[in-house]
Amino acid sequence: MDPQLFFTECRDILDAHHDRRERIIKVSRDITAQSKKMIFALHRATQGNSNDRFKEVDKKQQEIMLLFKKLAVDIQDLNYHRYAKSFSGAFEEFIEAVAFYHFLIHQTVITKDQVDDYFKEAGQQWLPVKIQDYILGLADFTGELMRYAIYVVSAGKYDQAMIICKLLNKIDIDFELIAASYLPLLFKKMGALKGSIKKVEQACYTFQIRGSEYPKEMYLSIIKDHQDQYEQQQQQQN
């Protein structure tokens, strides 16, 4: 084979690889950004009572699915595994968003099969979801549960906050087993999960034990201040 032709072919292959990787990274960033906006929209929706309060959320979700369609073109077959590190973060952020949406509607944790359904048409899976991305996305979802629990406590809905607190503790137990036996990477997110549990428990404790010591309006103001401080910290991190 002519050496010049060989090196030309190698150049074309490398150029195609780099171009594809750049496209994947760009679309993944867009998915991540839109998923974050979907999460913020969900938190706003929890404070509304109208029938169309999830209208903005549904619009964001549709936009995200169009981006996943665009991403799917470049990660078919072996390319899915080849470029997995470049787009896994986008999957995790999306799963965090839809898991929170699912909980607000059904009060349950979204299953892997239900996540897969987002990427099916006519019963065919057009884009697979790794179990690792599903689990890590759920780990991030616990942070949104904590924020929501603080909000419901500040709204005086103690019983609902306790349901979330118990769910977080159950997830914590399950994740300890998963991290130890299957996914050590999950340990990196366990600290944030335990921190979320502590914040919810403290809010519930303050409401149940200390709440009688203050006028209701003052107590709710204290909880609201804690919520505002946490949201400011989150915005600074993002």
C-alpha positions as a printed Julia matrix, in Angstrom:
238×3 Matrix{Float64}:
   0.0    0.0    0.0
   1.22   3.48  -0.89
   2.51   5.09   2.37
   0.99   8.41   1.43
  -2.43   6.83   0.92
  -2.04   4.97   4.23
  -1.28   8.13   6.21
  -4.05  10.0    4.4
  -6.49   7.3    5.42
  -5.23   7.44   9.03
  -5.65  11.23   9.02
  -9.23  10.95   7.77
 -10.09   8.37  10.41
  -8.64  10.51  13.2
 -10.35  13.64  11.89
 -13.68  11.79  11.8
 -13.1   10.56  15.37
 -12.31  14.02  16.72
 -15.21  15.64  14.88
 -17.63  13.0   16.2
 -16.32  13.37  19.74
 -16.71  17.15  19.61
 -20.3   16.8   18.38
 -21.07  14.34  21.18
 -19.57  16.6   23.83
 -21.47  19.64  22.56
 -24.83  17.87  22.45
 -24.17  16.31  25.86
 -23.53  19.74  27.33
 -26.81  20.97  25.84
 -28.67  17.99  27.32
 -27.11  18.62  30.71
 -27.98  22.32  30.61
 -31.58  21.69  29.54
 -31.98  18.96  32.17
 -30.88  21.41  34.87
 -33.45  23.9   33.59
 -36.08  21.14  33.68
 -35.23  20.48  37.34
 -35.55  24.18  38.21
 -38.88  24.24  36.37
 -40.05  21.25  38.42
 -39.25  23.02  41.67
 -41.19  26.05  40.48
 -44.08  23.8   39.49
 -44.31  22.34  43.0
 -45.31  25.79  44.23
 -48.2   26.09  41.79
 -51.7   24.59  41.81
 -52.88  25.11  38.24
 -53.55  22.17  35.94
 -50.87  23.3   33.5
 -48.13  23.91  36.08
 -45.97  21.26  34.38
 -46.34  22.87  30.95
 -42.83  24.38  31.06
 -41.42  21.05  32.3
 -43.0   19.11  29.44
 -41.62  21.58  26.93
 -38.1   21.18  28.32
 -38.43  17.42  28.25
 -39.42  17.48  24.58
 -36.41  19.66  23.78
 -34.13  17.23  25.61
 -35.47  14.23  23.73
 -34.76  16.0   20.43
 -31.17  16.48  21.6
 -30.92  12.79  22.48
 -32.13  11.98  18.94
 -29.3   14.11  17.64
 -26.83  12.4   19.97
 -28.01   8.94  18.96
 -26.75   9.43  15.4
 -23.14   9.48  16.62
 -23.27   6.75  19.29
 -24.66   3.75  17.51
 -23.23   0.24  17.98
 -19.59   0.22  19.15
 -19.45   4.01  19.28
 -21.81   3.88  22.27
 -19.09   2.3   24.38
 -16.25   4.14  22.69
 -17.63   7.57  23.61
 -19.5    6.63  26.8
 -17.39   8.87  29.03
 -18.27  11.86  26.86
 -22.03  11.54  27.26
 -22.66   9.64  30.52
 -22.99  12.9   32.45
 -25.85  13.97  30.18
 -27.71  10.72  30.86
 -27.2   11.12  34.61
 -28.56  14.68  34.6
 -31.56  13.68  32.5
 -32.34  10.72  34.75
 -32.12  13.03  37.76
 -34.71  15.29  36.12
 -37.18  12.61  35.03
 -36.81  10.77  38.36
 -37.85  13.94  40.19
 -40.73  14.49  37.76
 -41.84  10.88  38.22
 -41.76  11.22  42.01
 -43.84  14.4   41.98
 -46.51  12.67  39.91
 -46.46   9.13  41.34
 -44.67   9.45  44.71
 -42.43   6.51  43.76
 -38.87   6.04  42.49
 -38.63   5.64  38.73
 -37.5    2.18  37.58
 -34.86   1.34  34.99
 -37.58   0.04  32.64
 -39.48   3.31  32.95
 -36.33   5.25  32.05
 -35.8    2.94  29.06
 -39.31   3.79  27.86
 -38.17   7.35  27.13
 -35.88   5.9   24.47
 -38.32   3.53  22.78
 -40.44   3.92  19.68
 -42.88   1.25  18.54
 -41.41  -1.03  21.18
 -37.87  -0.65  19.84
 -35.04   0.8   21.94
 -33.35   3.47  19.81
 -30.85   4.41  22.51
 -29.78   2.16  25.42
 -29.38   3.38  28.99
 -26.54   1.95  31.07
 -27.5    0.66  34.51
 -24.56   2.65  35.89
 -25.96   5.92  34.52
 -29.39   5.03  35.91
 -28.02   4.44  39.42
 -25.8    7.52  39.43
 -28.7    9.61  38.12
 -30.85   8.36  41.0
 -28.08   9.31  43.42
 -28.24  12.9   42.15
 -32.05  12.78  42.3
 -31.85  12.4   46.09
 -30.56  15.96  46.29
 -33.71  17.21  44.57
 -35.8   15.14  46.98
 -34.06  16.91  49.84
 -34.76  20.35  48.38
 -38.39  19.4   47.85
 -38.67  18.02  51.4
 -37.35  21.29  52.84
 -39.93  23.15  50.79
 -42.85  20.98  51.96
 -41.73  21.36  55.57
 -41.62  25.14  55.12
 -45.16  24.86  53.77
 -46.2   23.01  56.93
 -46.61  19.6   55.25
 -44.75  17.58  57.86
 -46.24  14.18  56.94
 -45.13  14.48  53.33
 -41.63  15.46  54.43
 -41.47  12.37  56.64
 -42.37  10.17  53.65
 -39.45  11.66  51.73
 -37.15  11.24  54.73
 -37.99   7.54  54.99
 -37.5    7.1   51.24
 -34.07   8.75  51.4
 -33.04   6.42  54.21
 -34.18   3.39  52.2
 -32.25   4.58  49.15
 -29.2    5.1   51.35
 -29.33   1.48  52.58
 -29.77   0.12  49.04
 -26.97   2.28  47.66
 -24.57   1.11  50.36
 -25.08  -2.45  49.14
 -24.83  -1.49  45.46
 -21.66   0.55  46.0
 -19.99  -2.23  47.96
 -20.89  -5.07  45.6
 -21.29  -3.56  42.14
 -20.52   0.14  41.69
 -17.7    1.59  43.86
 -18.04   4.86  41.94
 -21.3    5.37  43.8
 -19.38   5.94  47.04
 -18.41   9.38  45.69
 -22.06  10.4   45.8
 -22.9    8.8   49.15
 -21.6   11.77  51.13
 -24.06  14.11  49.42
 -26.89  11.61  50.0
 -26.14  11.35  53.72
 -25.94  15.13  53.88
 -29.38  15.36  52.27
 -30.83  12.91  54.79
 -29.36  14.94  57.67
 -30.88  18.19  56.35
 -34.35  16.63  55.99
 -34.18  14.97  59.41
 -33.15  18.25  61.02
 -36.01  20.1   59.32
 -38.54  17.46  60.44
 -37.08  17.46  63.95
 -37.28  21.23  64.2
 -40.88  21.18  63.01
 -42.01  18.36  65.3
 -40.01  19.09  68.46
 -39.13  22.79  68.37
 -42.05  24.06  66.33
 -44.28  24.5   69.36
 -41.73  26.88  70.88
 -42.19  29.47  68.14
 -45.17  31.08  66.42
 -45.91  29.16  63.23
 -44.96  32.09  61.01
 -41.55  32.44  62.69
 -40.83  28.73  62.43
 -41.73  28.59  58.75
 -39.51  31.61  58.17
 -36.57  29.78  59.8
 -37.04  26.74  57.56
 -37.44  28.98  54.51
 -34.15  30.72  55.33
 -32.41  27.32  55.45
 -33.93  26.45  52.06
 -32.81  29.76  50.51
 -29.28  29.3   51.83
 -29.08  25.81  50.34
 -30.36  26.98  46.95
 -27.78  29.77  46.89
 -25.04  27.22  47.62
 -26.32  25.01  44.79
 -26.37  27.89  42.31
 -22.8   28.83  43.24
 -21.67  25.23  42.68
 -23.39  25.07  39.29
